[in-house]
Amino acid sequence: MNFQDFQQYIPQILEAPLPAFASHIKMAPKERIESLKAFSYADKNPRKAAVLMLLYPKQEQTHLVLIERNSYEGVHSAQIAFPGGKFEKEDLEYETTALRESEEEIGVSREQIKVIRPFSPLYIPPSNFLVHPYLGIAKETLNFVLEPKEVASIIELPLSDFLSDALLHETKLTTSYATNIAIPAFKIKEHIVWGATAMMLSELKEVLRFVLKKS
């Protein structure tokens, strides 16, 4: 989608209802559906984090950036994710966390980004994190500078490809909570995007489709 055309939909995106659980479960393994309900983690005192779903122009077309995390000792090693990370005491709010972490991980200054709105928080049982996603937009072509200790590479996904169902995929994986289970995912180039990132992508996709269909 042409970036100039996309910008006209921002007011509608601000007002669009968030499908939350209804969209998350579409990309959730059935073993995780109960854990997505709000009451399931209320007594677990989850750690807080925030991520940025960043849209920007590349060759005049709207793109969404994802990162491939480096391999490390942890449940999210080498996974595809949004830039973001843990809420720190000095952060004023979760939005601050998303912007700070994005600047650290992919080198995009917070001054380049306009935050459009928050999306639905998502609980991640294996790491006991409650993640707050934010949709942001940058109006200029971006030059990414990766933090090599955390980010192995980036994926620049055209919005038109993202909104297509051609990326939907089912795979079998062994996770931290089950062995060889069927998992809904997005197949983006050679990458399988599943778990929390796929669930957040699902909500973003539904909101954008709702706005575009309504307009």
Rosetta blueprint (number, residue, H / E / L):
1 M L
2 N E
3 F H
4 Q H
5 D H
6 F H
7 Q H
8 Q L
9 Y L
10 I H
11 P H
12 Q H
13 I H
14 L H
15 E H
16 A L
17 P L
18 L L
19 P L
20 A L
21 F H
22 A H
23 S H
24 H H
25 I H
26 K H
27 M H
28 A L
29 P L
30 K H
31 E H
32 R H
33 I L
34 E H
35 S H
36 L H
37 K L
38 A H
39 F H
40 S H
41 Y L
42 A L
43 D L
44 K L
45 N L
46 P L
47 R E
48 K E
49 A E
50 A E
51 V E
52 L E
53 M E
54 L E
55 L E
56 Y E
57 P E
58 K E
59 Q L
60 E L
61 Q E
62 T E
63 H E
64 L E
65 V E
66 L E
67 I E
68 E E
69 R E
70 N L
71 S L
72 Y L
73 E L
74 G L
75 V L
76 H L
77 S L
78 A L
79 Q L
80 I E
81 A E
82 F L
83 P L
84 G E
85 G E
86 K E
87 F L
88 E L
89 K L
90 E L
91 D L
92 L L
93 E L
94 Y H
95 E H
96 T H
97 T H
98 A H
99 L H
100 R H
101 E H
102 S H
103 E H
104 E H
105 E H
106 I H
107 G L
108 V L
109 S L
110 R H
111 E H
112 Q H
113 I E
114 K E
115 V E
116 I E
117 R E
118 P E
119 F L
120 S L
121 P L
122 L E
123 Y E
124 I E
125 P L
126 P L
127 S L
128 N L
129 F E
130 L E
131 V E
132 H E
133 P E
134 Y E
135 L E
136 G E
137 I E
138 A E
139 K L
140 E L
141 T L
142 L L
143 N L
144 F L
145 V L
146 L L
147 E L
148 P L
149 K L
150 E L
151 V E
152 A E
153 S E
154 I E
155 I E
156 E E
157 L E
158 P E
159 L H
160 S H
161 D H
162 F H
163 L L
164 S L
165 D H
166 A H
167 L H
168 L E
169 H E
170 E E
171 T E
172 K E
173 L E
174 T L
175 T L
176 S L
177 Y L
178 A L
179 T L
180 N L
181 I E
182 A E
183 I E
184 P E
185 A E
186 F E
187 K E
188 I E
189 K L
190 E L
191 H E
192 I E
193 V E
194 W L
195 G H
196 A H
197 T H
198 A H
199 M H
200 M H
201 L H
202 S H
203 E H
204 L H
205 K H
206 E H
207 V H
208 L H
209 R H
210 F H
211 V H
212 L H
213 K H
214 K H
215 S L
